[in-house]
Structure formats: C-alpha cells, structure tokens
Amino acid sequence: MAAIGGWSPAERVLVTGGSGRLGPYLVRELSSVGVPVQVWDGPAATGPSAPGAISVDLADPASVERAWRAADPTVVIHAAALATVDACLKDPARAEAVNVTATRQLARLARDSGAHLAFISTDLVFDGTRAPYSPGDQPQPLSAYGRSKAAGERAACETLPCAIIRLALLYGPRLGSRPSFFDAQVAALRAGTPRMGLFTDEWRTPVDYATAARGVVDLAGQRALGFFHVGGPERMSRWEMGQRLAAHLGMTQPPFDAISRLSIPGPEPRPADLAFDSQAWRTRCPESPWPTLAEVLARDLP
C-alpha cells in the first residue's frame, strides 16, 4: 500500500499518555495521516480521551502487558509520564515506576515484537548551565522529574535502538480536558485578574503542542533512531512570552509581574537556560512546521 505522509497504512500506532496535554495533539496528527491508533489514557482520566481509548496504569506491569497484547502495535509513541516536578518530588516511587520501569517494560515489549519506539522526554534533563543544548549533550538534571526522565531515556536506549525525542517548554490551548499554563495566562489576560508572576531569568525555546506533535509524528513515521530535540525557533523567557501574548490580545497593562526564578524558594533549583539546538530534527524533517510565537498566536488566537 502507498505511504501517506511518510506512514504506511499497515502501521498500528500506540500512543501512551492520551489524557495528557500532548496526547490529544498526537492523536489528531496521526489521524490526519490515516493510520490506526490505539490510545492509552492515565488511570486518573475522567473519560476516554479519544474513541476507543483505554485506561492503563503504567505502574502495573501486568496491566501494561495485557494492554500491549491487545494493541499489538508496530510503532509506539510513549508520551505518558508522571510529568510535573512537584509530583515526582512528592512520590519518587511512582515517578520511578511510571517514568523508568514502565519505559523499560515498553522498550522490552517493542524489542520482542519488532515495534519501533519513540520515547518522549524533556529539556529538564539538563541543568541549564551550557545552553543551547544539542541532542548529544550529557544530561545533568536538577530535579526528581528530570532525573526520572533521564533514567527513562537510559532504560529505553539500553533495551533497543529507538528514538529519544526531547521536547522544549510546551505551550498552546488545550485540546483535551486538561487546561494548560497557556490557558491560564489567556484567562488572566481576559479577566484582568488574578495577577501572575512570570520569570524573567529562565530561558527556553518554547514550542507549541501542534508543532511538537507534528515533529514527533514525522520522526516516528520515519522510524528515526537516536536523540532529537524539538524546540521552537526563538529563545525567550516566560516574561517575554507573556508580554507577547498580551500584545497579541491588545492588552496594554497585562496582569503579569516580572519576577526572578531565584525569588521563589523551593526544594529543587530551577535551571536558568534550557534553550535547545533543534538542528538534527530540522535536518531530518525539513517539512515539519517551525512557527514563531507570533505565527502560533495568529493561528490559535485569531
């Protein structure tokens, strides 16, 4: 059969993390290329995130094994994670079970069945002292979340040849049921309250959910192997992002306060600069969109 957008209709794709913020974008992108998709939601999901989605607790190996056999995938996009810094710090055992042990199990299942694995990771595997980060740079995480994701990367790579796709700071309107920080910013701007503090000294290369999903799907469709960084074309702080969003919405006095990341005490340090070098992805997938923040806002908030 002919390939569609780099994909063969014979592929069967499994997406974990369907009830997360990225998951619905991945499912939408895969649906656009016409491949069958099985979606696993997290156990806390209030309802199926997509038609036919099932709830799978990644911390339960037996449940994962049963669901895998039912899905019988040829490609796995493993986007599920215990994905907040606070949650991983408060429950390191579950962070280990979900972000590391389950990743190793999925990698083993993929290896044994000949499936391709694309593991979704994060810019928080780095310590923020040597940006811009290339895919070959050595992880030096500062948080329990970052450490668990770096360990998940190692678990996957030690089990089979696969793709490790690290995503930069994600933003954009929700597509599923979980609101995002972007949604909170838009709501604050439209309501005028409450005020929000935005960091002026924490730098990222933010990428919107739709662009990230397209990048992941393009890499997975090519069965790419190795490490890839998927970030946006602009390095900026959350403060700058907020100011640009406010200007786009016509707000001259946005309810944002400029603050330093050092002004908020916490049990773990915050990396200063996690900007990505995304050239490996851009070279491999030159047709993947790479919009600026202004272009994303024009598209999503016309």
C-alpha positions in Angstrom: 0.0 0.0 0.0 1.1 3.5 -0.6 2.6 5.6 2.2 0.6 8.5 3.5 2.8 11.4 4.7 5.7 9.0 5.3 3.4 6.5 7.0 2.2 3.1 5.7 -1.5 2.4 6.3 -0.3 -1.0 7.6 1.2 0.5 10.7 -0.6 0.2 14.0 0.4 3.0 16.3 0.1 3.0 20.1 0.1 6.4 21.9 0.5 6.4 25.6 -0.5 9.5 27.6 -3.6 10.2 25.6 -5.2 12.0 28.6 -2.2 14.3 28.9 -1.8 17.7 27.3 0.3 16.5 24.3 -1.6 13.2 23.8 -4.7 14.7 22.0 -2.4 16.6 19.6 -0.5 13.4 18.8 -3.8 11.5 18.1 -5.1 14.3 15.9 -1.8 14.4 13.9 -1.8 10.6 13.5 -5.5 10.6 12.5 -4.6 13.1 9.7 -2.1 10.6 8.1 -4.7 7.8 8.2 -3.1 5.2 10.4 -4.9 3.1 13.1 -4.2 4.4 16.6 -4.7 2.8 19.9 -4.6 5.3 22.8 -3.8 4.6 26.5 -5.1 7.1 29.0 -3.8 7.5 32.5 -5.8 6.0 35.4 -6.9 9.4 36.6 -8.6 10.3 33.3 -12.3 11.2 33.8 -13.3 9.7 30.5 -11.8 8.4 27.2 -9.6 11.0 25.5 -10.3 9.5 22.1 -12.6 6.9 20.6 -11.5 3.5 21.8 -9.0 4.9 24.3 -8.5 2.6 27.4 -7.2 3.3 30.8 -3.8 1.7 31.6 -1.9 2.2 34.8 1.8 2.2 33.7 2.8 1.4 37.3 1.0 -2.0 36.9 3.2 -4.2 34.7 0.6 -6.9 34.3 -1.9 -4.3 33.1 0.7 -3.0 30.6 1.4 -6.5 29.3 -2.3 -7.2 28.7 -3.0 -3.9 27.0 0.1 -4.3 24.8 -1.0 -7.7 23.6 -4.4 -6.3 22.7 -2.9 -3.4 20.8 -0.2 -5.3 19.0 1.4 -2.1 17.8 4.1 -1.7 15.2 5.0 1.8 16.4 4.9 3.1 19.9 4.9 6.8 20.8 5.5 6.7 24.6 4.3 10.2 25.8 2.9 9.2 29.2 4.8 10.2 32.3 4.4 11.5 35.8 5.2 14.8 34.3 5.4 17.5 37.0 8.3 18.4 39.1 6.2 18.6 42.3 4.6 15.2 41.7 7.9 13.4 41.1 9.4 15.0 44.2 6.4 14.1 46.4 6.2 10.5 45.1 9.6 9.3 43.9 8.4 5.6 43.9 5.7 6.3 41.4 8.0 8.5 39.4 10.4 5.6 39.2 7.6 3.1 38.3 6.0 5.3 35.6 8.9 7.1 34.1 11.6 4.4 34.3 10.2 0.9 35.0 7.3 1.2 32.6 9.5 2.7 29.9 11.9 -0.2 30.2 8.9 -2.6 30.0 7.5 -0.9 26.9 11.0 -1.0 25.3 11.3 -4.7 26.0 7.9 -5.4 24.6 8.7 -3.3 21.5 12.0 -5.1 21.1 10.5 -8.5 21.4 7.7 -7.7 18.8 9.8 -5.7 16.4 8.0 -2.5 17.0 9.6 1.0 16.8 9.7 3.0 20.0 9.7 6.8 20.2 10.2 7.9 23.8 9.1 11.5 24.7 11.5 13.2 27.0 12.1 16.8 28.2 14.5 19.7 28.3 14.6 19.3 32.1 17.1 16.5 31.8 19.7 19.4 31.6 21.0 21.7 34.3 20.7 25.0 32.4 24.4 26.0 32.5 25.5 25.1 28.9 22.8 26.1 26.5 22.0 25.8 23.7 21.8 22.0 24.2 22.4 19.6 21.3 21.0 16.1 21.3 24.4 14.6 22.1 24.9 16.7 25.3 25.1 14.7 28.5 22.0 15.1 30.8 22.6 16.7 34.2 19.1 17.0 35.7 18.5 19.2 38.8 15.0 17.8 39.7 13.5 14.5 40.6 11.4 14.7 37.4 14.4 15.4 35.3 16.3 12.5 36.9 13.5 10.1 36.3 13.2 11.1 32.6 16.9 10.8 32.1 16.8 7.4 33.7 13.9 6.5 31.3 16.0 7.6 28.4 18.8 5.2 29.5 16.3 2.4 30.1 14.9 2.7 26.6 18.3 3.0 24.9 19.8 0.1 26.8 16.9 -2.1 25.7 16.6 -1.4 21.9 17.5 1.1 19.2 14.9 3.8 19.5 14.1 7.5 19.1 14.5 9.7 22.2 12.6 12.9 21.4 13.2 15.7 24.0 10.6 18.5 23.9 11.2 22.0 25.0 8.7 24.0 27.0 5.3 23.3 25.5 2.5 25.9 25.2 -0.8 26.4 23.5 -4.5 25.9 24.1 -5.8 22.6 25.5 -7.2 20.1 23.0 -8.2 17.6 25.7 -9.7 18.1 29.2 -6.6 19.3 31.0 -6.0 23.1 31.0 -2.5 24.3 30.4 -0.5 27.2 31.7 -1.1 28.9 28.4 -4.9 28.7 29.0 -4.4 30.2 32.5 -2.4 33.1 31.0 -5.1 33.8 28.4 -7.8 33.6 31.1 -5.9 36.0 33.3 -5.5 38.5 30.5 -9.1 38.4 29.5 -10.3 38.7 33.1 -7.7 41.1 34.3 -7.2 39.1 37.5 -5.6 37.4 39.3 -2.1 38.7 38.7 0.6 36.2 37.7 4.3 36.3 38.3 6.4 35.4 35.2 10.1 34.6 35.3 12.4 37.0 33.5 15.6 34.8 34.0 14.5 31.4 33.0 15.2 30.8 29.3 13.6 28.2 27.0 12.9 27.6 23.3 9.2 27.1 23.7 7.3 25.0 21.1 3.6 24.8 20.7 1.7 21.5 21.1 0.7 21.2 17.5 4.2 21.8 16.2 5.7 19.3 18.7 3.1 16.7 17.8 3.9 17.1 14.1 7.6 16.8 14.8 7.1 13.6 16.9 4.8 12.0 14.3 7.2 12.9 11.5 10.2 11.3 13.3 8.2 8.3 14.3 6.9 7.8 10.8 10.5 7.7 9.5 11.4 5.2 12.3 14.2 7.6 13.2 16.8 6.4 15.7 18.8 8.4 18.1 18.3 11.6 20.1 16.4 14.6 18.7 15.5 18.0 20.2 12.2 19.6 19.2 12.1 23.2 20.3 10.8 26.4 18.8 12.9 28.9 16.7 13.0 31.6 19.4 14.8 31.7 22.8 12.7 33.6 25.3 11.7 33.8 28.9 8.2 33.2 30.3 8.0 37.0 30.9 8.7 37.7 27.3 6.2 35.1 26.2 3.6 36.7 28.4 4.3 40.2 27.1 3.9 39.0 23.5 0.7 37.2 24.3 -0.7 40.3 25.9 0.3 42.5 23.0 -1.4 40.0 20.6 -4.6 40.2 22.6 -4.4 44.0 22.7 -3.7 44.3 26.4 -1.6 47.3 27.3 -1.4 46.6 31.0 -1.3 42.9 31.4 -1.8 41.4 35.0 1.8 40.0 35.0 4.6 40.7 37.4 8.2 40.3 36.4 9.9 38.0 38.9 13.2 36.1 39.2 13.2 32.3 39.4 15.5 32.8 42.4 12.8 34.7 44.3 10.7 31.7 44.8 12.2 29.2 47.3 11.9 25.6 46.5 13.3 22.2 47.4 15.0 21.9 44.0 16.8 24.5 41.9 15.3 25.7 38.6 17.6 25.6 35.5 18.5 29.0 34.1 18.7 28.4 30.4 17.4 25.2 28.7 17.4 26.6 25.1 17.6 23.8 22.5 19.6 23.3 19.3 16.9 21.6 17.2 19.0 21.3 14.0 19.0 17.4 14.0 15.2 17.4 13.9 15.1 20.2 11.3 17.5 18.4 9.1 15.7 15.1 9.4 12.2 16.6 9.0 12.6 19.8 6.9 8.8 19.7 6.1 7.8 19.9 9.7 6.4 23.3 10.5 8.5 25.6 12.7 6.4 28.6 13.5 7.4 31.6 15.7 5.3 32.5 18.7 3.6 35.3 16.7 2.6 32.8 14.0 1.2 30.4 16.6 -0.8 33.1 18.3 -2.2 34.2 14.9 -3.2 30.7 14.2 -4.6 29.7 17.6 -5.9 33.0 18.9 -7.1 34.9 15.7 
